[in-house]
Amino acid sequence: MKKKMILELLLAVCIWGVPANAQPADTCDRECLRGKVTQLLYAFLKHDVNGLSVSDTLRVTEDAVEKPLAKVGLINTVTRLRGFRQDIIDERAGVVGAHVVVEESGAPVLLVVRLKVVADKLTEVELVATRSRAEGLIFNIDGLIAPSEVTNYAPRPEQLSTRDEAIKAALHYPAGLNAAKTFASVNAPFAANAYRYENGQVMAGPDCKFAPGCQNISTQSLAIFNRLGDVQTRVIAVDERMGIVWLRMAWGVSERGGDQLTVWETFKVYDGKMHAVEAFMRILPMDKRNGGWE
């Protein structure tokens, strides 16, 4: 009963970010939304955002700090786009996001982009950049050469879950972290060969060498979360065509409680199972854990 209550509470609290019954925000379809990310990235590369179509009410945050678009630091620093880019496209909500690897004068940067589009104009821009292991705990650039085949597998229509079902499956993940035992303890529906990547490093799944028992994501111990506090979770987007749920989570990374690990995590859901979990993450101060988008 307690497990069921945890899941229902998470669903009720988190789903507000992307309503399950959300209707299409405008006529910007999948390729239009994908193009908005491309336009933003190339604007950074050209160090000029003046050509972007933006709303008068545009709101922008960079690493959880609100600022005018023209004051975003990445505009002046991005010098190259690398080959890794994982898009998440939510046509129903008019939201599009991407995990991207860019460069700043040859140095790799893990960049999270979230955009909200209304009437073909950007109304929200959220950016989080991780530049080192010190900023992200893990920083394995060699594991981010190209997007994974599993996450980019296009399920057949009959394999896809409904929007509500996909969100509910993904929310087993923060429920498991909060329970601080195993994902099996909250009946998380992981496929037998499911895996988790964090900043390019395999941290669970058949190829995992991180720690004893990490080869099985369902039974991997989560005891470390006993001392790190509850996981704060927000549903960012649901790519209904590709079976991807995108969550933003934050929790403590030390007993001091002064810093928070902010994780942007995609969950590949089809055939009623979660097959892959892939995350970009960054340590932010406690007061920035919500990113300013509560």
CORLIN-V357556 format. One record per backbone hydrogen bond with DSSP energy under -1.0 kcal/mol. CO is the residue of the C=O (numbers start at 1). NH is the residue of the N-H. Records with the same first field share a line. If there is no record, write none. Layout:
# CORLIN-V357556
CO: NH ; NH
This chain:
# CORLIN-V357556
1: 5
2: 6
3: 7
4: 8
5: 9
6: 10
7: 11
8: 12
9: 13
10: 14
11: 15
14: 17 ; 235
19: 22
29: 33
30: 34
31: 35
32: 36
33: 37
34: 38
35: 39
36: 40
37: 41
38: 42
39: 43
40: 44
41: 45
42: 46
43: 48
49: 52
53: 122
55: 58
59: 125
60: 67
61: 127
62: 65
65: 62
68: 71
69: 72
72: 75
73: 76
74: 78
80: 103
84: 101
86: 99
88: 97
90: 94 ; 95
94: 117
95: 90
96: 115
97: 88
98: 113
99: 86
100: 111
101: 82
102: 109
103: 79 ; 80
104: 107
107: 104
109: 102
110: 130
111: 100
112: 128
113: 98
114: 126
115: 96
116: 123 ; 124
118: 121
121: 118
122: 55
123: 59
124: 116
125: 61
126: 114
127: 63
128: 112
130: 110
132: 136
133: 137
135: 283
136: 138
140: 143
141: 144
148: 152
150: 153
156: 159
159: 271
162: 166
163: 167
164: 168
165: 169
166: 170
167: 171
169: 172
170: 173
171: 175
172: 176
173: 177
174: 178
175: 179
176: 180
181: 222
183: 186 ; 188
184: 187
188: 190
189: 274
191: 194
195: 277
196: 203 ; 204
197: 279
198: 201
199: 140
201: 198
204: 196
205: 208
211: 214
213: 216
214: 205
216: 220
218: 184
222: 225
223: 226
224: 227
228: 252
232: 250
234: 248
237: 246
238: 240
239: 243 ; 244
243: 269
244: 239
245: 267
246: 236 ; 237
247: 265
248: 234
249: 263
250: 232
251: 261
254: 257
258: 286
259: 253
260: 284
261: 251
262: 282
263: 249
264: 280
265: 247
266: 278
267: 245
268: 275
270: 273
273: 270
274: 191
276: 268
277: 197
278: 266
279: 199
280: 264
282: 262
284: 260
285: 288
286: 289
288: 291
290: 293
